[in-house]
Amino acid sequence: MNNVRWSLWPLARFMVRKGLRAAGLLALVATAVFFAGRGLPGDPVTAVLGPGLRDPATVAALRKAYDLDAPLPAQYKNFLLRLAHGQFGFSLETGVPVGAELAERAPVTLTLAGSAFLVACFFGLPVGAWLAFVGGRRADAPVTVALAAAQAVPVYILGIGFLYVFSYRLNWFPVLGGQDDIRSWILPVITLSLSLGVYLARLTRQSILALLPRINLLALHAFGVPGPRIWARHILPNAAPAVVTAMAIVLAYALAGNILLEATFSLRGVGQLLARAVLNRDYPLLQGVCVWIAAGFLLLNLAAEIVAGVADPRLREDHARR
């Protein structure tokens, strides 16, 4: 029993330290978003009011209602207090709680990101493993160059190209997105999954190739161990922690990187909320969306690090020695 307790202690300490670091990074992101929002040009109150409503009394009342008449340190303090209770305030434009707007839009973003991630894993992981298997051979260079060229294309440019070919020219899919039409999801998912899959394939290839020098392949071949068994019992299990981390990075990018893609395909997700918040200088909405995205990114990264630490005790032992 004591041995079990002592064996779990490094893992528990590893998880606590990673969790505290993620919380600290989230606080830094929230602080950066708060002050960056205040640095946007223009007045947020007059931006959301129509020309006929910009009388001094209305502007002053709206400033007081949203705590914008207080000194900046007081605004920052109130922002942190609300954030500690999971509250983001009310949107300047609509007056709706930011949490309610996020709850309405988040399913669209999560559906797009999750579907694209699953498709990306379906072809990205096998392609990355195959590229590592043929590393240095004739087939490796052209495929690797093609993946690098594909990754260089911005995802919204790829989406515009797909819209032009398959929606405008061939009329296979609707031009404007509608969440009730299953066909409106096909092009966005394919577009995002291609971008994610290419990135995942390259990360998987790099992770496996970095591992190979640490495995004595010549000795295994000399003992008559067949190639498929070497990959199944020695290479892939040891590469799993790095690949899991790569998958978490890809999923986090799927959540944070589809902002322009949602606008391209007219999907009412969190990305549209962020664009609206920036255009209208809507501080509470901007802060809520950015903190939501950052929290998702950090949670996924934290989960990947914990899974990698569980799978590879050397990682948490090395972390404990530092």
C-alpha positions in Angstrom: 0.0 0.0 0.0 2.8 2.4 0.9 4.5 1.6 -2.4 1.4 2.4 -4.3 1.0 5.7 -2.4 4.6 6.7 -3.1 4.3 5.7 -6.8 1.2 7.9 -7.1 2.8 10.9 -5.4 5.1 12.0 -8.4 2.1 11.8 -10.7 -0.1 13.8 -8.3 2.6 16.5 -7.9 3.1 16.5 -11.7 -0.6 17.1 -12.3 -0.8 19.8 -9.6 2.1 21.7 -11.0 0.8 21.5 -14.6 -2.6 22.6 -13.4 -1.2 25.6 -11.5 0.9 26.6 -14.5 -2.2 26.4 -16.8 -4.2 28.6 -14.3 -1.3 31.1 -14.3 -1.2 31.2 -18.1 -5.0 31.7 -18.2 -4.7 34.7 -15.8 -1.9 36.2 -18.0 -4.1 35.7 -21.1 -7.1 37.3 -19.4 -4.9 40.3 -18.3 -3.5 40.7 -21.8 -7.0 40.6 -23.4 -8.3 43.2 -20.9 -5.6 45.7 -21.6 -5.5 45.0 -25.3 -9.2 45.6 -25.6 -8.9 49.0 -23.9 -6.2 49.8 -26.5 -8.5 49.4 -29.5 -9.2 52.7 -31.3 -12.6 54.3 -30.8 -15.1 54.5 -28.0 -17.0 51.3 -27.3 -20.1 53.1 -26.1 -20.6 55.4 -29.1 -19.7 52.4 -31.4 -22.8 50.4 -30.2 -25.1 53.4 -30.1 -26.9 54.7 -33.2 -26.3 58.3 -34.3 -29.6 59.4 -32.7 -28.8 57.9 -29.3 -25.4 59.5 -28.7 -26.6 62.3 -26.3 -24.5 62.9 -23.3 -27.0 61.5 -20.8 -27.4 58.2 -22.7 -23.6 57.8 -23.1 -23.0 58.5 -19.4 -25.7 56.1 -18.3 -24.3 53.3 -20.5 -20.8 54.0 -19.2 -21.9 53.7 -15.6 -24.0 50.6 -16.3 -20.9 48.8 -17.8 -18.4 50.1 -15.2 -16.6 52.1 -17.9 -16.6 55.3 -16.0 -14.4 53.8 -13.2 -10.6 54.2 -13.2 -8.8 51.5 -15.2 -7.4 49.7 -12.1 -10.9 49.5 -10.6 -12.2 48.1 -13.9 -9.4 45.5 -14.0 -10.2 44.5 -10.4 -13.9 44.1 -11.1 -13.0 42.1 -14.2 -10.9 39.6 -12.3 -13.6 39.3 -9.6 -16.2 38.5 -12.2 -13.9 36.1 -13.9 -13.2 34.2 -10.7 -16.9 33.6 -10.4 -17.1 32.5 -14.1 -18.9 35.6 -15.2 -18.0 37.8 -18.2 -20.6 40.5 -17.9 -23.1 41.7 -20.5 -22.5 42.4 -24.2 -22.4 46.2 -24.9 -24.2 45.7 -28.2 -27.0 43.3 -27.2 -27.2 43.5 -23.4 -27.3 39.7 -23.3 -24.9 37.9 -20.8 -21.7 36.9 -22.6 -22.0 33.5 -21.1 -25.4 33.0 -22.7 -24.0 34.1 -26.1 -21.1 31.7 -25.7 -23.5 28.9 -24.8 -25.5 29.5 -27.9 -22.6 29.7 -30.3 -20.2 27.1 -28.7 -22.0 24.0 -30.1 -21.4 25.1 -33.7 -17.7 25.7 -33.0 -17.3 22.4 -31.0 -19.2 20.4 -33.7 -17.0 21.8 -36.5 -13.7 21.4 -34.5 -14.6 17.9 -33.3 -15.7 16.6 -36.7 -12.7 18.0 -38.4 -10.4 16.6 -35.7 -11.7 13.1 -36.1 -11.4 13.2 -39.9 -7.9 14.7 -39.6 -6.8 11.9 -37.2 -8.2 9.3 -39.6 -5.7 10.2 -42.3 -3.1 12.3 -40.6 -1.8 9.7 -38.2 -1.4 6.9 -40.7 0.2 9.3 -43.2 2.6 10.6 -40.6 3.6 7.0 -39.5 4.1 6.0 -43.1 6.3 9.0 -43.8 8.4 8.1 -40.8 8.6 4.5 -42.0 9.8 5.6 -45.5 12.0 8.4 -44.1 15.0 9.0 -46.3 13.6 7.0 -49.2 12.6 8.2 -52.6 8.8 8.5 -51.7 9.6 10.6 -48.6 10.7 13.9 -50.2 7.9 14.7 -52.6 5.1 13.8 -50.1 6.9 15.9 -47.3 7.2 18.9 -49.7 3.6 18.5 -50.7 2.5 18.5 -47.1 4.6 21.6 -46.3 3.1 23.4 -49.3 -0.4 22.4 -48.3 0.2 23.6 -44.7 1.3 27.0 -46.0 -2.1 27.7 -47.5 -4.3 29.6 -45.0 -7.4 27.6 -44.1 -9.8 30.4 -45.2 -8.1 30.6 -48.6 -8.6 26.9 -49.0 -12.3 27.4 -47.9 -12.8 30.1 -50.5 -11.4 27.9 -53.2 -13.7 25.0 -52.2 -16.7 27.3 -52.1 -15.9 28.6 -55.6 -15.4 25.1 -57.1 -18.0 23.0 -55.3 -20.7 25.6 -54.4 -20.5 28.3 -57.1 -19.3 26.2 -60.1 -20.6 22.7 -59.5 -23.5 23.8 -57.2 -23.1 20.7 -55.0 -23.2 22.5 -51.7 -25.0 25.7 -50.4 -23.0 28.9 -50.6 -24.3 30.2 -47.3 -24.1 28.0 -44.2 -27.1 26.8 -42.4 -26.8 24.6 -39.3 -30.0 22.8 -40.1 -28.7 21.6 -43.5 -26.2 18.7 -43.2 -24.7 19.7 -46.6 -23.6 23.0 -45.2 -21.2 21.2 -42.8 -19.4 19.1 -45.4 -17.2 21.7 -47.0 -16.2 23.4 -43.7 -15.3 20.0 -42.1 -13.3 18.9 -45.1 -11.5 22.2 -45.3 -10.5 22.3 -41.6 -9.7 18.6 -41.5 -7.3 18.9 -44.5 -5.4 21.7 -42.8 -5.4 19.8 -39.4 -4.5 16.5 -41.0 -1.5 17.9 -42.8 -0.2 19.5 -39.6 -0.8 16.2 -37.7 0.9 14.1 -40.3 4.0 16.3 -40.1 4.0 16.3 -36.3 3.6 12.5 -36.2 6.5 12.1 -38.6 8.8 14.3 -36.7 7.9 12.7 -33.3 8.6 9.2 -34.6 11.8 10.2 -36.4 13.1 11.9 -33.3 12.5 8.6 -31.4 14.2 6.2 -33.8 17.8 7.1 -32.8 17.0 6.0 -29.2 15.9 2.5 -30.3 18.5 0.0 -31.3 16.9 -1.2 -34.5 20.0 -3.1 -35.6 20.0 -5.2 -32.5 16.3 -5.9 -32.8 16.8 -7.0 -36.4 19.8 -9.1 -35.5 17.7 -11.0 -33.0 15.2 -11.7 -35.8 12.4 -9.5 -34.6 10.2 -8.8 -37.7 9.7 -5.2 -38.8 5.9 -5.0 -38.1 6.5 -6.3 -34.5 9.3 -3.7 -34.0 6.9 -0.9 -34.9 4.0 -2.3 -32.9 5.9 -3.1 -29.7 8.8 -0.7 -29.6 8.4 2.4 -31.9 4.7 3.3 -31.7 4.2 2.8 -27.9 7.3 5.0 -27.2 6.1 7.6 -29.7 2.6 7.6 -28.2 3.2 10.5 -25.6 4.6 12.8 -28.3 1.8 11.9 -30.7 -0.9 12.5 -28.0 0.6 15.9 -27.4 0.5 16.6 -31.1 -3.1 15.5 -31.3 -4.0 17.9 -28.4 -2.2 20.8 -30.2 -4.2 20.0 -33.4 -7.5 19.9 -31.5 -6.7 23.2 -29.8 -5.9 24.7 -33.1 -9.2 23.4 -34.4 -11.0 25.3 -31.7 -9.0 28.5 -32.0 -8.1 28.5 -35.6 -11.5 28.2 -37.3 -12.5 31.9 -36.7 -12.0 33.0 -40.2 -13.4 29.7 -41.5 -16.7 30.2 -39.8 -17.0 33.7 -41.4 -16.1 32.1 -44.8 -18.9 29.5 -44.6 -21.3 31.8 -42.6 -21.5 29.5 -39.6 -22.8 31.1 -36.4 -20.1 30.0 -34.1 -17.7 31.6 -31.6 -15.6 32.9 -34.4 -18.4 35.2 -35.5 -18.8 36.4 -32.0 -15.1 37.4 -31.8 -15.3 39.2 -35.1 -18.4 41.1 -33.9 -16.7 42.0 -30.6 -13.6 43.4 -32.3 -15.7 45.5 -34.8 -17.9 46.9 -32.1 -15.3 47.3 -29.4 -17.5 45.2 -27.3 -15.1 44.7 -24.3 -17.1 42.1 -22.3 -17.8 40.0 -25.4 -14.2 40.2 -26.5 -12.9 39.3 -23.1 -15.3 36.4 -22.8 -14.6 34.9 -26.2 -10.8 35.2 -25.8 -10.8 33.7 -22.3 -13.1 30.9 -23.5 -10.7 30.0 -26.4 -7.6 30.3 -24.2 -9.2 28.1 -21.5 -10.1 25.4 -24.1 -6.5 25.5 -25.5 -4.9 25.3 -22.1 -7.2 22.5 -20.9 -6.5 20.4 -23.9 -2.7 21.0 -23.6 -3.0 20.1 -19.8 -4.9 16.9 -20.6 -2.3 15.9 -23.2 0.6 16.6 -20.8 -1.1 14.5 -18.1 -1.8 11.6 -20.5 1.8 11.8 -21.7 3.0 11.8 -18.1 0.8 8.7 -17.2 2.0 6.9 -20.3 5.7 7.8 -19.9 6.8 7.9 -16.2 10.2 9.4 -17.3 8.4 12.7 -18.2 7.0 13.3 -14.7 10.2 12.1 -13.1 12.2 14.5 -15.2 9.7 17.2 -14.3 10.0 16.4 -10.6 13.8 16.8 -10.7 13.6 20.3 -12.2 
